[in-house]
Amino acid sequence: MKTLQRPEVHTPLPGPKAKEILARDERVLSTSYVRPYPFVPEAGEGVWIRDVDGNVFLDLMAGIAVNTTGYAHPRVVEAVRAQAARFSHVCFSDFSSEPQVSLAERLDRLAGGGYRVYFGNSGTEGVEAAVKVARYHTRRPYILAFTGAFHGRTLGSLALTSSNSKYRKGFAPLLPGVVHVPYPHPYRPPFGAKPEDAGRVVLDYIEHLFKTKLPPDEVGAVFFEPIQGEGGYIVPPEGFLPALQELAQKHGILLVADEVQTGSGRTGRFLASAYEGIDPDVVILAKGLASGYPISAVLFKEELSSWPPGAHGSTFGGNPVAAAAATATLDLLEEGLMQNAFEVGEYLRAELRQLQADFPRLGDVRGRGLMIGLDFVKDPETREEDPELRDRVAEAAFAKGLLTLPAGPSTLRLSPPLVLTRAEAALAVELLGEVLRELG
Ligand SMILES: Cc1ncc(COP(=O)(O)O)c(C=O)c1O
């Protein structure tokens, strides 16, 4: 599959085998699953993935920003095989073993040092653990979070999530004490502010809340995404995160970076927080950490480690096979994939910005590394969101053999495996250009 030059779609989509599986899926699977387009995978290699009907797609979504090293990277496959042949479970909550200990040491180093590590299985579990660390350590009842945030869908993390009310509808009451403030979106600044004031007005608003209704010494933590993910791939203005850190430190509030989507090298640095030089008290990793194997890691500063044995744990958390996949992934990231994400990401964003000239309804191209958002608008002057156009672009791209995903109201997200080459990125731009021209 690697030698393939272009995607190959030779059946109408979905093809006959995909259709049959999707019909069975519809009868037996939970109606809560989303199927943005009818893609049914069979096998993949690198950034290429074949469906059950033999159609081959260029993947710019990586299973929602997960498959860091691409499909079936031989080093990850070998690490998984070797660990599975030794032992696949003993329960790390009760018994220590080397794969997880060395992974924790590695994560502490990559995040800048001074952390202890708790392992879970998913992003939401990581967020739940971080909430408990903050609660236990500070004993403060309130948490600050941002509108547009996505932190997961279990009842605790759901209280922090605010990217779409559909996630909450029917599930109240949620964890109490969560207060949301606007995220400083430079393209659509809150409170009608100018783009250059987007960060300042949010910080002023937090200060205002602290004075009028939210006692800052009762706020335990502020949870934030260094680039908002599901909310629309939004990069906050430069200087906002350091100012947030300063404000949090002034009031003894823990800074919790949800790097579930931004972390593990996706932005060209191990943590996206590193771009702004901040030092979060807690960092949450999941998604891309193990190239598709389920694991999450919560890194929290040594001084927050006051909880006793048994205060938190999980049967499967820190599964050794997933830990081995994570270690192989980190090896590859440090050997060059992180740098590749940075370089190919810069190239891809520059090329996509060229498309804007011919297609002004592609209102904004933004991101860092290989975390790129294309924001579609009804009118570049008003910047009014155009969800229908975004959805039509995603569907037309799929028909051409290009996998993308929506994020936020009107953004198409590109979150390819970090093995994407410059030539593959150029091909993706060519195909997206064709899509935009066809949609006029
Ligand atoms: C920033 C962020 N946090 C948490 C989560 C939840 O992760 P999971 O779906 O693994 O529970 C996600 C998932 O998209 C995410 O993007």
Ligand as a Chemical Component Dictionary entry (heavy atoms), coordinates in Angstrom:
data_LIG
# 
_chem_comp.id                   LIG 
_chem_comp.type                 NON-POLYMER 
_chem_comp.pdbx_formal_charge   0 
_chem_comp.three_letter_code    LIG 
# 
loop_
_chem_comp_atom.comp_id 
_chem_comp_atom.atom_id 
_chem_comp_atom.alt_atom_id 
_chem_comp_atom.type_symbol 
_chem_comp_atom.charge 
_chem_comp_atom.model_Cartn_x 
_chem_comp_atom.model_Cartn_y 
_chem_comp_atom.model_Cartn_z 
_chem_comp_atom.pdbx_ordinal 
LIG C1 C1 C 0 -8.983  17.399 24.853 1  
LIG C2 C2 C 0 -9.717  16.119 25.104 2  
LIG N1 N1 N 0 -9.883  15.681 26.363 3  
LIG C3 C3 C 0 -10.523 14.533 26.635 4  
LIG C4 C4 C 0 -11.057 13.760 25.631 5  
LIG C5 C5 C 0 -11.766 12.487 25.962 6  
LIG O1 O1 O 0 -11.005 11.406 25.546 7  
LIG P1 P1 P 0 -11.653 9.953  25.370 8  
LIG O2 O2 O 0 -12.555 10.002 24.200 9  
LIG O3 O3 O 0 -10.475 9.040  25.195 10 
LIG O4 O4 O 0 -12.392 9.666  26.639 11 
LIG C6 C6 C 0 -10.918 14.170 24.300 12 
LIG C7 C7 C 0 -11.494 13.383 23.198 13 
LIG O5 O5 O 0 -11.706 13.850 22.115 14 
LIG C8 C8 C 0 -10.228 15.381 24.022 15 
LIG O6 O6 O 0 -10.066 15.828 22.767 16 
# 
loop_
_chem_comp_bond.comp_id 
_chem_comp_bond.atom_id_1 
_chem_comp_bond.atom_id_2 
_chem_comp_bond.value_order 
_chem_comp_bond.pdbx_ordinal 
LIG C1 C2 SING 1  
LIG C2 N1 SING 2  
LIG C2 C8 DOUB 3  
LIG N1 C3 DOUB 4  
LIG C3 C4 SING 5  
LIG C4 C5 SING 6  
LIG C4 C6 DOUB 7  
LIG C5 O1 SING 8  
LIG O1 P1 SING 9  
LIG P1 O2 DOUB 10 
LIG P1 O3 SING 11 
LIG P1 O4 SING 12 
LIG C6 C7 SING 13 
LIG C6 C8 SING 14 
LIG C7 O5 DOUB 15 
LIG C8 O6 SING 16 
# 
